[in-house]
Amino acid sequence: MPRLDLAAHLQDQEEQLFEHSVRSSRERLEDLLSRDFREIGSSGRLYTFDAIVEALLAEDAGGLSRGEGFEMRKLAETVALLTYRGTHLAADGSERRTLRSSIWQLEEDGRWRMVFHQGTLVP
C-alpha cells in the first residue's frame, strides 16, 4: 500500500474508534485492535486488550470526539506511527484536548491493527 494510501487508511481506522457504534461492538474492536494491544490513557492508567475492550463496551454513548492534524510515519515495513490532536466534547459541554499517538502493525492476516495508543492531556 503506498504511503499516502496507508496514511489515509490508518486515519480512517483511528477515526472509526471515535464512534460509539464501533466502541460498543466487540467484533469491530477485534478488527481494529491487536490482541497485543496496550494503552496508556490520559489518566495514566495502563490498559491491556481485554481491559480496554471491556471498558469501551461499558462506556456511555455521550459526547463527541474528533481528531485533527493527523501525521503518519512508517517505523518499519509493517509498523506505522500515527499522531494527532484530539478533542472530546462531553455531553455536559465540557471539552478535553489531548495529544494522541498510536502504533499500527500489519498482522499476519493482512490487516493493520492498533498495538499501542497513548493520550496526553494538554491545557
Backbone as JSON, one array per atom type, in Angstrom:
{
  "sequence": "MPRLDLAAHLQDQEEQLFEHSVRSSRERLEDLLSRDFREIGSSGRLYTFDAIVEALLAEDAGGLSRGEGFEMRKLAETVALLTYRGTHLAADGSERRTLRSSIWQLEEDGRWRMVFHQGTLVP",
  "N": [[0.86, -1.17, 0.0], [0.72, 2.15, -0.96], [2.4, 4.97, 0.6], [0.77, 7.35, 1.08], [-1.79, 6.3, 0.76], [-1.76, 4.45, 2.84], [-1.53, 6.17, 5.05], [-4.02, 7.51, 4.92], [-5.71, 5.3, 5.22], [-5.04, 4.37, 7.82], [-5.72, 6.64, 9.32], [-8.48, 6.66, 8.85], [-9.19, 4.25, 10.13], [-8.46, 4.86, 12.76], [-10.22, 7.0, 13.28], [-12.63, 5.62, 13.15], [-12.63, 4.43, 15.61], [-13.5, 6.46, 17.24], [-16.21, 6.39, 17.16], [-19.29, 5.57, 18.66], [-20.77, 3.34, 17.82], [-18.8, 1.61, 16.94], [-17.14, 1.4, 19.18], [-18.83, 0.09, 20.87], [-19.01, -2.46, 19.91], [-17.84, -5.61, 20.1], [-16.85, -7.21, 18.03], [-16.07, -5.32, 16.03], [-14.11, -3.93, 17.48], [-12.23, -5.98, 17.81], [-11.49, -6.24, 15.18], [-10.02, -3.93, 14.79], [-8.15, -3.61, 16.85], [-5.13, -5.02, 18.01], [-4.48, -8.23, 19.48], [-2.32, -7.99, 21.12], [-2.49, -5.45, 22.08], [-1.88, -2.42, 23.9], [-2.55, 0.32, 26.04], [-1.81, 3.55, 27.23], [-3.64, 5.53, 28.98], [-5.04, 8.92, 29.05], [-5.39, 9.35, 31.69], [-3.28, 8.12, 32.83], [-3.48, 5.49, 33.34], [-2.79, 2.05, 32.62], [-3.86, -0.01, 30.04], [-4.79, -3.25, 28.91], [-5.49, -5.36, 26.05], [-7.84, -6.91, 26.67], [-8.83, -5.45, 28.88], [-9.3, -2.86, 27.8], [-11.2, -3.4, 25.85], [-13.36, -4.32, 27.4], [-13.81, -1.98, 28.93], [-14.54, -0.13, 26.92], [-16.84, -1.33, 25.88], [-18.56, -0.97, 28.01], [-18.93, 1.71, 28.11], [-20.69, 4.87, 28.1], [-22.79, 6.42, 25.6], [-22.54, 9.14, 25.32], [-21.22, 12.37, 24.33], [-18.72, 13.65, 21.99], [-16.09, 12.92, 19.86], [-13.17, 13.99, 18.09], [-10.5, 14.17, 15.7], [-7.55, 15.92, 14.6], [-5.01, 17.21, 12.4], [-3.55, 14.94, 11.62], [-0.72, 12.86, 11.34], [1.42, 10.55, 9.75], [4.01, 8.21, 10.21], [6.14, 5.87, 8.91], [7.59, 3.28, 10.69], [8.75, 0.9, 10.26], [8.58, -1.64, 7.7], [6.2, -2.94, 8.3], [5.09, -1.51, 10.37], [3.64, 1.4, 11.73], [3.48, 4.78, 12.86], [1.01, 6.88, 14.12], [0.1, 10.16, 14.7], [-1.75, 12.8, 16.31], [-3.94, 15.56, 17.15], [-6.43, 15.48, 19.58], [-9.87, 16.09, 20.37], [-12.36, 16.05, 22.77], [-15.7, 16.46, 23.24], [-17.77, 16.57, 25.85], [-21.0, 15.34, 26.93], [-22.01, 17.18, 28.73], [-21.03, 19.54, 27.81], [-18.43, 20.23, 28.43], [-14.97, 20.38, 27.49], [-12.2, 18.4, 26.42], [-8.84, 18.33, 25.62], [-6.31, 16.6, 23.86], [-3.07, 15.19, 23.11], [-2.38, 12.68, 20.84], [-1.12, 9.41, 20.17], [-0.61, 6.58, 18.16], [0.37, 3.26, 17.5], [0.46, 1.26, 14.75], [0.24, -1.98, 13.33], [0.97, -4.22, 10.72], [-0.6, -7.18, 10.51], [-0.41, -10.83, 10.45], [-2.66, -11.71, 9.06], [-2.99, -9.84, 7.12], [-4.17, -7.46, 7.85], [-4.14, -4.15, 9.15], [-3.67, -3.37, 12.48], [-4.18, -1.68, 15.59], [-1.6, -1.53, 17.94], [-0.65, -0.11, 20.04], [-1.53, 2.7, 22.04], [-1.57, 6.09, 23.13], [-2.65, 8.75, 25.14], [-2.29, 12.15, 25.92], [-3.09, 14.68, 28.11], [-3.65, 18.1, 27.32], [-3.33, 21.6, 28.09]],
  "CA": [[0.0, 0.0, 0.0], [1.53, 3.37, -0.99], [2.45, 5.71, 1.86], [-0.39, 8.22, 1.26], [-2.95, 5.43, 0.95], [-1.65, 3.9, 4.18], [-1.86, 7.24, 6.0], [-5.47, 7.7, 4.88], [-6.32, 4.08, 5.77], [-4.87, 4.35, 9.28], [-6.54, 7.73, 9.88], [-9.86, 6.19, 8.82], [-9.36, 3.24, 11.18], [-8.39, 5.59, 14.03], [-11.46, 7.76, 13.43], [-13.7, 4.67, 13.45], [-12.59, 4.18, 17.05], [-14.21, 7.56, 17.92], [-17.65, 6.19, 17.01], [-19.9, 4.71, 19.67], [-21.18, 2.08, 17.2], [-17.6, 0.77, 16.89], [-16.69, 1.2, 20.56], [-19.77, -0.8, 21.55], [-19.05, -3.72, 19.18], [-16.65, -6.44, 20.33], [-16.36, -7.65, 16.72], [-15.35, -4.2, 15.39], [-12.89, -3.68, 18.25], [-11.28, -7.04, 17.48], [-11.0, -5.94, 13.83], [-9.15, -2.75, 14.79], [-7.13, -3.67, 17.9], [-4.35, -6.25, 18.09], [-4.55, -8.96, 20.76], [-1.18, -7.49, 21.9], [-2.75, -4.04, 22.32], [-1.68, -1.76, 25.19], [-2.82, 1.75, 26.01], [-1.6, 4.39, 28.39], [-4.68, 6.54, 28.85], [-4.71, 10.27, 29.52], [-5.41, 9.26, 33.15], [-2.06, 7.45, 33.26], [-3.79, 4.07, 33.55], [-2.38, 1.11, 31.57], [-4.91, -0.94, 29.63], [-4.46, -4.35, 28.0], [-6.56, -5.6, 25.08], [-9.08, -7.32, 27.34], [-9.31, -4.37, 29.74], [-9.84, -1.75, 27.02], [-12.44, -3.85, 25.21], [-14.42, -4.3, 28.43], [-14.09, -0.58, 29.28], [-15.25, 0.51, 25.82], [-18.18, -1.91, 25.78], [-19.35, -0.46, 29.12], [-18.94, 3.17, 28.01], [-21.9, 5.56, 27.67], [-22.73, 6.95, 24.24], [-22.47, 10.6, 25.35], [-20.02, 13.08, 23.91], [-18.29, 13.61, 20.6], [-14.63, 13.03, 19.73], [-12.66, 14.22, 16.74], [-9.06, 14.34, 15.62], [-7.07, 16.83, 13.54], [-3.56, 17.27, 12.28], [-3.02, 13.58, 11.57], [0.54, 12.62, 10.64], [1.84, 9.16, 9.81], [5.42, 7.92, 9.93], [6.44, 4.43, 8.91], [8.73, 2.93, 11.54], [9.29, -0.29, 9.59], [7.67, -2.0, 6.6], [4.91, -3.41, 8.82], [4.77, -0.76, 11.59], [3.47, 2.83, 11.45], [3.11, 5.66, 13.97], [0.04, 7.9, 13.77], [-0.03, 11.16, 15.75], [-2.76, 13.8, 16.01], [-4.55, 16.26, 18.27], [-7.79, 15.03, 19.79], [-10.77, 16.9, 21.17], [-13.57, 15.34, 23.19], [-16.74, 17.33, 23.78], [-18.64, 15.75, 26.68], [-22.44, 15.63, 26.86], [-22.29, 18.37, 29.56], [-20.45, 20.71, 27.15], [-17.01, 20.42, 28.75], [-14.08, 19.95, 26.41], [-10.9, 17.89, 26.81], [-7.91, 18.27, 24.48], [-5.21, 15.66, 24.07], [-2.17, 14.77, 22.04], [-2.59, 11.24, 20.71], [-0.22, 8.64, 19.32], [-0.98, 5.18, 18.0], [1.25, 2.44, 16.68], [-0.29, 0.28, 13.97], [1.1, -3.05, 12.82], [0.39, -5.11, 9.72], [-0.58, -8.52, 11.1], [-0.28, -11.96, 9.52], [-3.85, -11.87, 8.23], [-3.01, -8.76, 6.13], [-4.91, -6.31, 8.37], [-3.47, -3.23, 10.05], [-4.34, -3.25, 13.77], [-3.5, -0.85, 16.57], [-0.94, -2.3, 19.0], [-0.36, 0.79, 21.16], [-2.14, 4.03, 21.97], [-1.35, 6.92, 24.29], [-3.24, 10.08, 25.12], [-1.72, 13.06, 26.92], [-3.89, 15.89, 28.25], [-2.99, 19.39, 27.1], [-4.17, 22.7, 28.6]],
  "C": [[0.9, 1.24, 0.0], [1.38, 4.18, 0.29], [1.21, 6.57, 2.1], [-1.66, 7.41, 1.47], [-2.93, 4.84, 2.36], [-2.01, 4.95, 5.22], [-3.36, 7.46, 6.06], [-6.19, 6.5, 5.5], [-6.22, 4.07, 7.29], [-5.66, 5.47, 9.94], [-8.0, 7.29, 9.91], [-10.11, 5.18, 9.94], [-9.35, 3.9, 12.56], [-9.71, 6.32, 14.29], [-12.66, 6.84, 13.66], [-13.78, 4.42, 14.95], [-13.2, 5.32, 17.87], [-15.71, 7.26, 18.01], [-18.19, 5.2, 18.03], [-20.31, 3.35, 19.08], [-20.01, 1.1, 17.09], [-17.15, 0.42, 18.3], [-17.6, 0.25, 21.33], [-19.9, -2.16, 20.85], [-17.75, -4.5, 19.39], [-16.02, -6.85, 18.98], [-15.55, -6.56, 16.03], [-14.06, -3.88, 16.14], [-11.83, -4.73, 17.95], [-10.73, -6.88, 16.07], [-9.92, -4.88, 13.85], [-7.99, -2.83, 15.78], [-6.45, -5.03, 17.88], [-4.58, -6.93, 19.45], [-3.4, -8.53, 21.68], [-1.34, -6.04, 22.31], [-2.46, -3.63, 23.77], [-2.0, -0.29, 25.0], [-2.42, 2.37, 27.33], [-2.57, 5.54, 28.2], [-4.24, 7.89, 29.37], [-4.76, 10.33, 31.05], [-4.12, 8.69, 33.71], [-2.26, 5.96, 33.49], [-3.34, 3.23, 32.35], [-3.51, 0.13, 31.31], [-4.3, -2.03, 28.74], [-5.62, -4.47, 27.01], [-7.88, -5.91, 25.79], [-9.67, -6.2, 28.18], [-9.92, -3.24, 28.92], [-11.13, -2.15, 26.33], [-13.58, -3.81, 26.21], [-14.8, -2.86, 28.8], [-14.9, 0.1, 28.17], [-16.67, -0.04, 25.69], [-19.12, -1.38, 26.86], [-19.56, 1.06, 29.06], [-20.31, 3.71, 27.58], [-21.7, 6.16, 26.28], [-22.5, 8.45, 24.2], [-21.16, 11.16, 24.85], [-19.68, 12.87, 22.45], [-16.78, 13.8, 20.57], [-14.28, 13.29, 18.28], [-11.15, 14.38, 16.82], [-8.71, 15.3, 14.49], [-5.56, 16.81, 13.53], [-2.9, 15.9, 12.26], [-1.71, 13.54, 10.77], [0.92, 11.17, 10.82], [3.33, 9.05, 9.47], [5.61, 6.42, 9.98], [7.69, 4.19, 9.74], [9.46, 1.71, 11.01], [8.29, -0.63, 8.49], [6.27, -2.36, 7.11], [4.48, -2.68, 10.1], [4.7, 0.74, 11.24], [3.01, 3.55, 12.72], [2.15, 6.71, 13.44], [-0.06, 8.86, 14.95], [-1.07, 12.19, 15.31], [-3.18, 14.49, 17.3], [-6.0, 15.82, 18.37], [-8.56, 16.01, 20.63], [-11.98, 16.04, 21.5], [-14.51, 16.35, 23.82], [-17.72, 16.44, 24.53], [-20.09, 16.2, 26.54], [-22.79, 16.88, 27.67], [-21.68, 19.65, 28.98], [-19.0, 20.96, 27.47], [-16.15, 19.81, 27.63], [-12.75, 19.49, 26.98], [-10.05, 17.75, 25.56], [-6.74, 17.37, 24.84], [-4.3, 15.61, 22.86], [-2.24, 13.26, 22.02], [-1.52, 10.62, 19.82], [-0.66, 7.19, 19.33], [0.06, 4.49, 17.14], [0.38, 1.36, 16.06], [0.67, -0.73, 13.38], [0.32, -3.88, 11.81], [0.52, -6.53, 10.25], [-0.62, -9.6, 10.03], [-1.48, -12.15, 8.62], [-4.01, -10.74, 7.2], [-3.75, -7.51, 6.59], [-4.0, -5.47, 9.27], [-4.3, -3.13, 11.32], [-3.49, -2.4, 14.7], [-2.9, -1.75, 17.65], [-0.64, -1.44, 20.22], [-1.06, 2.11, 20.94], [-1.82, 4.79, 23.26], [-2.01, 8.27, 24.08], [-2.64, 10.91, 26.24], [-2.56, 14.33, 26.94], [-3.05, 17.12, 27.98], [-3.92, 20.48, 27.6], [-4.97, 23.37, 27.49]]
}
